[in-house]
């Protein structure tokens, strides 16, 4: 996810608790979706779709944070 921000992601995972929590939430949602789709965990198609929307919202927030931090660093 976001290879262009790989170094910044690594840094933020150790220095920014909010970012880390979002990152872990994204990974948790991703794993739940995979488990449901592979039938390792029960879930309806509607439940999977809700989780996918939540995951996308978290991913959008992560991307926005990365862009903001990256732009802030360029300006300073």
N, C-alpha and C positions, 0 to 999 in steps of 0.2 A: 504494500500500500504506500503510495506516494514516494517512489524511489528517489525523486529529486530532493526530498527532505529527509533522507535516511539519517544523516548526521544530526540534524536538528531534532528529529524524533528521539534518537538515542539520548541526546542531552536532556530533553524535556521529560523523558520518562524517569530520569533520576533527580531532576531539579524542580519539577512543577507537579505538585500533587493532583491538581485539577486535571491537567493533561493526562497524567497517568491513569486516573480513574476513568476518564473518557475512553482512553485507549483500551483498557481492560474491559470496559463495558462493550465496546465494539467487538473485541475478540470473543467475549462470552456469548454475545448474540449470534455471532458467526458460527460458533461451535454448536449452539442450540439448534440453529437452522439446519446445519449439516446433519446433526443427529436425528432431527425430525424427518428430513428428506430421505435419510437412509433407513428409517424405521427403527433406529436404536432408541429413540425416545418417541412417545406418542404425541401426536399433534395433528390437527386438521389442517387442510389447505388454507383456511381462513386464518388460523393461528400463525401459520408460517408466513403468510403475507403481512400480518401485523408486525411480526418480528423483523421482517425484511425492511419495512418502512421505518421502524425504530433504528435499525442498524444504519440505514441510509442517512437518517437525521443526525446520528452520532458522527458518521463519517463526514458529513457536510460541516459539522461544527469543528471537528478535528482539522479539516482542511482550512477553514476560515482562520482558526488560531495559528496554524502554521504560516499561512500567508501574512497575517498581521505581524507576527513576530519576525518573520523574515524581512518584511519591508521596513520594520522599525530598525532592525540591525543595519540595513543597507544605508538608511538615512543618517545614522550616527557614526 
